[in-house]
Amino acid sequence: MPMKKLIGPIRQVLTLDQLPLKGALRDEQLEILSQAGILIEGEHILKVTSWAELKQEFPEAEIHELVGDYVALPGMVDCHTHLCFGGSRARDFALRNAGKTYLEIAQAGGGIWDTVSQTRSLDQETLASIAAKHANRLLSEGVTTIEVKSGYGLSVAEELKMLRAIQQASAQTAADLISTCLAAHLCPKDWKGSQADYLNEIASKLFPVLQAENLCTRIDAFVEKSAFSPEEILPYLKKAQQMGFDLTIHADQFSCGGSQVAVALGARSADHLEASGEVEIQALAQSSTVAVALPGASIGLGMAFTPARKLLDQGAILAIASDWNPGSAPMGDLLAQASILATFEKLSTAEVLAGITFRAAAALGLTDRGKLTEGQLADFILFPTADYREILYQQGKMKPVEVWKKGRVVQSTRY
């Protein structure tokens, strides 16, 4: 039997227990335990209740006593990132802020293809090291589960290199990395055939290797005028689904259509949604597809935010992710971005916390994390405050001082 560990006393433990998966939330719905403890056994939570009660009931537990005021939250889940990449797009950012258009930047050698070129130039070990470095930064900020996409390889060989690098990076971080194949990011410039031919090449030659090597269980696609139309992408996604892959869609970022594909196919999530209108919002709300807001892209591109308030009020599942990528969302700070989204979309603290924990986990098909309750993974973070509202109030400047992953401390600045 693994050793029991008891962590506390904790001024406020926000369990997020009993909160529904769908729809709007009020802060009054939050379960906040005062002067509580978290009892863990192995990698999982055994009990969360009064510190005094736990000490009395489990005298054999190894005590991790806290001195001072702390707030405990579930470990955050970033369900949409592109943190495995080569190079920088600082030039693109400067040009965009100076008034250049996307097309002008691409013609000057920038855009996604610039990152593809820089990523292709690196070997697998270097890419793995970069991905692990980025993941460990997120881990230090309280993100214990991180989705990581490929999509800067755009050929069978280069996509395999990226996904193998992500797998290799998993051994270099305590965070859980969830791989997603985004070979359908756009049709590569050096592809000689049609877009349909490219998608068929990926589906027929890459998908079987992904399964044989257990590299990922998720397929993503960018459904957009500059990438793939709904009509072009449907056969590809249906093939992925028939092979047993989960689906997620880059949807409605600049024009609509992608979210309808996601809902029709029962995708795990539809991500971006900045262009979504009433029809798209209603369809998502009536589905089990998670709507993922990516405020980092809105900040990076200087465009509207995902209509998060409307999505929640209609009854959708809303998650919030960082979209960390070198082009449109280079910040990679989930908590800061979620705090900013809350001010523009008028999201309650409960809605934000749900969106970066158990609702984000749902976008990845995970039910074993995101709440501090019996049986969940012992993934939790401690903030140096007596009032949970300070966390979003400080808009990402307050960071956790301790991060627990699967029952052990993986980051601490508490001492």
N, C-alpha and C positions, 0 to 999 in steps of 0.2 A: 504493500500500500504506500502511495506517495505521501510525503509529509504534508500535513495541513499547515497553512500559513494564514495568519490573521493580521490584517492591515487596518490601522486606525489609531486613535479616534479621528474620524473625518467630520469636519463641521457640517458639510452638506454632501450627501450622495444623491445624485440625480440618476435614478435607475432607468428612466424612460419606460418603465413597465406599464402595461395596460393602455399605452397609447396606440391608436389604430394605425393601420398601414396607409389608409387613404384619407384625403381631405384635410380641411383646416383644423388647426389646433389652438387652444387657448393656454396661456401659461398656467392658469389655475388647474389644468389637467396634469401638470407635472407632479410626479411623486418625488418628494424631497425628504430624505431621511436625515435627521439631525443627530450629531454625536454618534455616528454609526461606524460599523466596521464591515470589511469585506473578507469573508472566509473563503479561501481557495484550497483545492486539493488537486495536485498535478496541474493540468492545463486549464481547469475549469473552475467556475464559481460554485461553491457549495451553499453559501448562505450570505445574505446581506440584511443586517438588522442592527439593533442597538449594540454598541461597542461593549457595554457592561454585560449584557446578556451573553454575547458571544464569548467573552473572556471566561465567564462562569461556566458556560456549557461545554467549552472545548479547552480545558486547561492544558491539554497536551500540545496545542497548536504552537508553532513557532511564531513569536510576536514580532511584528514590524511596527513599532510604536512611532506615531507621528507627533511631533511637538510643534504647535502653531496651528493656524487656520488653513484648511485646504478644502477645495471642492473637487469631488470625483465625478468624472464623466466616463461613459464608454469610450474606448479607443475610436478615433475617427476613421471613416472609410472614404477613400477618394476613389470613386468608381469610374473616372474617366481621365486618363493621363496619356501623354506621348513622351514620357521622360527618357526613353532610349533613343538618342539621336546624336549626330555629329555636328560640330560647328555652332555658329551663332547667326542670328538674323538681325543683329543690331542695326545694320545698314538699312534693312527694310523698315524697321521701326522709325528710324530717323527720317527716311524718305516719306513714309506715310504721314508722319506728323508735320512734314513740310508741305503736304498737299498733293503728293503724287498718288495716282490711282493704283489699284491692284494690278491692272494690265500694264501700266507704265513700269511698275516695279518688276514685274515678271519679265518684261522685255529688256530690262536692264540687268537681267541675270539673277533676280531674286525670286521670292515665292517658294512654294513647296519643293519645286525641282532643285533649288539651291540646297535645301536640306537633304534631299535624296542624294545628290552628288557628294555632299560632305559625309553622309552616313555610309554610302557605298565605299568610300575611300578608306574606312577604318576596318580593322580586323575584329573578329568576334570577341577576343579578350578585351580589347580597348572599349568596345561598346558595352560589354558587361560591366566593366569598371565604372564607366560613366553612369549607367543605369543604377548601379548599386550606390554610387555617391549621391545621386538625386534621391533615391529611395530612403537613404539614411538621413538626409536632411528632413524629408517629410516625417520620418519616424521620430526624429528629435522634436518635431512640432506637434506630435500627438497622433499622427496618422499611422495606424497599425495594420491596415489592409489597403493595398494599392493596386488598382488595375493599370496595366501597362500595354499599350498597343504597339504593333509593328506599323508598317505603312510608309516607311521611308526607304524601303528596299525596292519594291515594285518590280520584282522578277521572282521566279521560283527560288533561285539560289540566294538572292539577297534577302528575301523575306525569311527564308530558313535561317540565314545568319543572324538576323535580328531576333527571331524567336528563340533560337538557341542561346543567344547572348542574354536575353531576359531570364531564361531558365538558369543560366550560369550565375547571373546576378542574384538569384534567390538564395544562393549559398553564402552571399556576402552581406546579407542584411537579415535582421530579425523580423522585419515586416513580411507579411504574406503578400507575394506578388501574384496577381491574377492576369495571365497573358490573354491577349486578344489579337487575332489576325486581321489587320486592316489592309490587306493587299489591294482591296478595291478602294483605295484612297483617291486615286485618279489614274487615268491611263497614261503610262510612262511615255515620255517624249521619244524614247528610242525603240518603241514598239512599232513594228512595221505593218501589222494588220489592223483590223477594226477593233473597236472597244469590245464587241461581243467575243471576238477571237481571244482577246486578252483575258477576259473573265473566264472563258472556257479553259484556257491554258492553266489558270490558277486553280480552278475547281478540279480539273482532271489530274493535274500533276502535283499540286501543293497540298490539297486537302488530305489525300491518303497518307502523306508523310507526316503531317501534323498529328494524325491519329496513331500512326505506327510508332512515332517517337514520343507520344503523349506531350506535345508541345503546347497545345491549348485546346479548349473546348468551346471557344467563342469566336464568331465571325462578325466583323463589322464592315460597313460600306458607307461611303459618302454619297448620299443621294442629293444631287445639286446640279444646276445647269452647267457648272464648270467641271463636273465630275461624271456622274452617271445618272441617267434619267430613271424614273420608276419602272418604265417598260424595259430598259436595258438590264436593270439590276435584279428584277424578279426571278428569272431562271437561275441565276447565280445563288441567290439567297435560298430559293427552294431546294436546290441541290445540297447546299450546306445543311439545311434543316433535315432533309432526307437522310443525310449521313450522321445525324445526331448532334450537330453543333447547335448551341444556343446562338441567338441573333441579337445584335444591338445595331442601331442605325444612327449615323450622323444625319440629323433631320431638320428641315425647316430653318437652316441658318440664314440663308439669304432669300430663299424662295420656298414655297410650300410644296408638298408632295411626299417628302420622306416620312413624315409622321403617319400618313395614311398607309404607307407600305409597312411600317413597324406595327401598327395596330392590326392590319389585315393578316400579317404573318404571326402575330402573337409574340413579337420580339420582347426580350427582357426589358429593353429600354429604348427610348427615343431621346437623343441627346442634342442639345443646342436649343432649338425651338424659338429663337429670337423672332422669326418671321411668322410664327403661328397665329392664326386668327381664330374667330369664334368656332368655326367648323372643326378645326384641328383640336382646339382645346376641349371641346365637347367629346370628340371621339376618344381622345386620350383619357378623359375623365371616366368614360364608360368602359374602359378597358383595364386590364391588369398590367399593361405596359407602363413602366416607370418613366416619368418625365424628368429628365436630368437637365438642370440649369447649369450653365457654364459662365458665371459672371466674369471670369478671367478673360475670356474671349471678347466680351462686351467692352471691358476696360481697355484691353489691348488694341482693339479695332476702333474704339470710340463710337460704338453703336448701341442700339437699344438693348435692354436686358430681356431675358426670357420672361414672359408674362406669368411670373410665379404666383402672384396673388390670385389672378383669374383661374389658374390651373387648380389651386387649392380650393378656392370657393366653389368650383364646379365639381370637386370631389376626386381630383387626380392624386396619384402618388407622386410627390415631388422630392427628388434628391438634388443635392448640390455637389458639384465636383470642380476641380481646379482647371482641368483641360491643360495642364502644364505641357507646353510645347514651345519650340524655339521661334515660331512665327507670330501667332496671334495671342498667346497667353504665356509669356515668359516668366511671370511672377511666381507661379507655383506655390502660392500660400493659401491653402484652403480656408483657414479660419478668417483671414483678412477679407477674402473675396466673399465669403458667406455673410460676414458682417456688413459689408457694403451693399450686397444684394438686399439684405433685410431693410436697410434704410430707404432704398429706392422703391422696393416693392411692398413695404410695410408688412414684413413677416414677423410673427411673434417669435420670441426666443425658443419656445417649444417647437415651432415649425422649422427653425434653423437647425436646432440640435437633432431633431428627427431626420432632417435632410442630409446630415453629414455622419449619421450613424446607422440605425437599423433600416431606414428607407433607402439609403445608399447601398447597404448590404443586399437588399432585395433586388436592386438593379443588377447585382452580380449572381443572383440566385442563391445567396447565402442566408441561412436562418439561424446560425449558431453564434452570431455576434451582433453588437449594436445596442444591447441592453445589459444592465447589470442585474441579472437574475440567475437563479439556480439553473445549472446546466449549460449556461452560456460560456464561451471562451473567456478566460480571465484576462481580457484585453481592457485596460482602463488607464486613465490619465489623471494626474493630480495638478490642480492649479493653485497658486499661492494667494488665495483670497477666501473671505468668509461669505461672500455673496456671489452666487452663480451669474448674476446679471452683469457683473464687472467684465466677464470674459468677452462678450460681444460689444459691450460699451467701449472697451479699449481697442476694438476693431483690429484684432490680430496682433497687437503689441504685447499682450500678456500671453506668454507661452507656458506650456506645462513644465513643471519642475521635476516631474517623474513620470515615466512611461513604463507600464507593465504590459508584457506580451506573453500570452499563454502561461501565465502564472509566475513570471520572473521579471525582475527589473532589467530593462534594456537601455534605459537612458535616465540619468539622474543628475540634477544640479541642486538637489535639496540640501546638501551638506556644505 
